[in-house]
């Protein structure tokens, strides 16, 4: 799919690009390109976005609801945790929390800043976690680096690591475009950001064994790049 250039805004939330080049993404290991790109910007990402929950009341509300819905004593996993600020917010509510990210650079920062969180380096398609390990899982804007064809496998992995009736909270940018970024905070990167239609994501989640409990869409906050965002809260169905 040909990338679609975004608005000429500054570097803000979720890695949605401020500029892009209109070209087809070359073949190769996309996972490695994503990893190297986030390693390159890890320090800047943490500096620019480490306090983002302060201006995101709906994110905080969803996270608070997730904490209440999580089985007492069970841990919560943050997939695509970046430098760990969201996982740390959860841990501050006396919840055992595990942050998982593809980028070793992000994991290093998280371990240095948030010793109360357990961090693991890993892939959404092969999570470093045991079956039914977590009471809840969140994935804030981490599926945007997956192709649509990879979503079923990713959601099956989330289903695997969740306890029966565990919750999954996922957020993403709404649409059908792909944006490519080659420069980010003056660092050379090579990463795609994929938008998804809500109904398509919901259908894939249901096929993976989840039941939708709530869904919401919102426009961007002033501090964010202009995209429409979706949140879907789900319950794991079936036995382990």
C-alpha positions, -999 to +999 in steps of 0.1 A: +000+000+000+013+034-008+020+056+022-002+087+027+016+118+040+002+133+071-003+167+085+028+190+088+025+191+126+052+188+152+064+155+168+036+144+191+019+113+204+020+078+192+047+082+167+023+094+140+044+112+116+049+148+111+063+142+076+066+113+053+079+102+019+054+089-007+070+056-016+064+019-012+081+004+018+110-018+006+110-055+013+130-068+043+126-074+079+100-049+090+103-061+126+140-052+126+133-018+110+107-010+137+131-022+165+161-001+151+138+030+147+126+029+183+161+022+196+172+053+177+146+076+193+142+060+227+157+089+247+137+116+228+105+095+230+108+092+268+115+130+271+087+141+249+060+116+258+068+104+293+042+126+308+015+122+282-012+107+305-014+141+322-034+154+293-053+122+284-083+119+308-100+092+287-068+071+287-066+074+325-103+065+328-099+034+307-069+023+327-086+029+360-116+008+348-092-019+337-075-020+371-110-024+388-119-052+363-086-071+368-087-102+390-073-093+424-036-102+427-032-107+389-006-087+369-013-064+340+009-064+309+016-033+288+024-045+252+045-020+232+053-003+265+079+020+251+099+036+280+073+023+305+054+054+316+020+038+312+031+006+329+045+028+358+011+046+361-006+012+366+021+001+390+015+032+411-019+018+418-004-012+435-008-035+406+020-059+395+029-047+360+049-061+332+061-040+303+069-057+270+085-040+240+104-049+208+130-022+214+159-029+237+165+008+239+131+014+253+134-014+277+167-001+290+151+033+298+121+017+314+143-004+337+163+026+347+133+049+354+107+025+368+123-003+389+088-011+402+078-025+367+091-057+353+103-052+317+107-079+290+120-075+255+096-092+231+074-093+200+036-090+198+036-121+176+055-142+201+050-128+236+076-136+263+049-148+287+034-180+298-002-192+291-028-173+312-001-153+330-019-119+331-052-107+345-054-079+319-034-067+289-032-032+273-018-023+239-019+015+234-010+022+198+013-008+195-007-027+168-001+002+144+032-014+134+016-046+124+002-055+090-035-063+089-026-099+081-006-101+113-034-090+136-050-124+140-017-139+152-011-110+176-046-112+191-043-150+195-011-144+215-029-119+237-057-144+242-031-171+251-014-150+279-046-138+295-065-156+322-100-167+315-123-137+316-092-114+316-095-080+299-078-066+269-077-028+262-064-019+227-062+015+211-052+025+175-056+052+149-088+050+128-086+048+090-070+028+062-038+047+054-002+038+060+023+065+069+060+061+066+086+080+086+123+083+077+132+111+102+121+115+138+135+140+162+166+144+139+172+106+139+171+085+108+144+059+111+125+035+088+091+027+102+054+025+091+023+035+110-008+017+100-044+029+106-072+004+110-110+005+105-127-002+138-151-028+125-123-048+109-103-048+142-134-058+162-142-086+139-106-099+141-107-097+179-139-116+181-125-143+158-096-146+182-119-154+211-127-120+226-160-104+236-164-066+232-174-049+264-169-012+254-157+008+225-151+045+220-137+069+194-123+103+200-105+131+182-070+140+190-061+162+220-045+196+211-011+181+221-015+152+197-012+149+159-045+150+141-059+115+139-091+099+151-084+073+179-103+042+188-104+023+221-118-012+225-122-030+258-127-068+256-130-099+277-112-131+270-137-158+263-134-195+267-111-217+288-073-216+287 
